[in-house]
């Protein structure tokens, strides 16, 4: 067997035995290497430490179970974490964002394990998407709040799919916002707030940017977003029929690939949001796109 095949054999073993005791010594024995040699080869081929990868997979398996209805406290215990807080701390340390963000924006499926042979075969495949890092001053948003529960929504968390599920696709909310508030700039903010990991409750704010709250009506939600550093991702420009998949794929890339290796972590005191302006209008553009803006700060080890 080649080195790649031997390392893949241990990766397969990790998934099958994810709730068992796994050590570098055990994996090295499976590969037929000395512990030191296995550690170096794994790190070189996979791009991360052995036990770092094991921890990452355990957390992904745990979140998969939580996504599919198990209580977070029960799952945390099964995977070796004594408390909800301990699990959350380990998750944030590994992925640089909290479990609540994963739950909102990831589908109810287990992220696939590494397939080294596929990676080698497709060396030039995939899209490397680098965000713009910008500084934003404080700004205000007025909109409508839509309260929901993760159990009642599809596992695609992107806003267009959410709108479709909730019957908001007729544009009445946007029309009322623009007619009432006359915002200085066209563009809708979709902001997820008040996520509760225990009850699965959360709210979406669908709003527009304003200079002040003077024109807000009683049924509208007022939110001031503080100054922050944002990583701004622009989704690939696609046909309108592929728009939802494009947004979902961008979130998948951010959560599963960009954040864990970016050197940034999410700034949890701020709000991430999706932003839709004229670029998402199929009657104006042949290809449509939008932005995902996430508050970040440099990670300090």
Secondary structure, DSSP 8 states (H G I E B T S, - for coil): --HHHHHHHHHHHHHHTTTS---HHHHHHHHTS-HHHHHHHHHHHHSS-HHHHHHHHHHHHHHHHHHTT--HHHHHHHTT-SSHHHHHHHHHHHHSS-HHHHHHHS-SS------HHHHHHTTT-S-----EEEEE--EEEEEEEEEEEGGGS-S---HHHHHHHHT-TT-HHHHHHHHHH--SS--EEEEEE---TTT-EEEEEEEEEES-STT--TTSEEEEE--EEEEEEE---B-GGGHHHHHHHHHHHIIIIIHHHSSEEE-TTS--EEEE-GGG-TTT-SSB--EEEEEEEE---
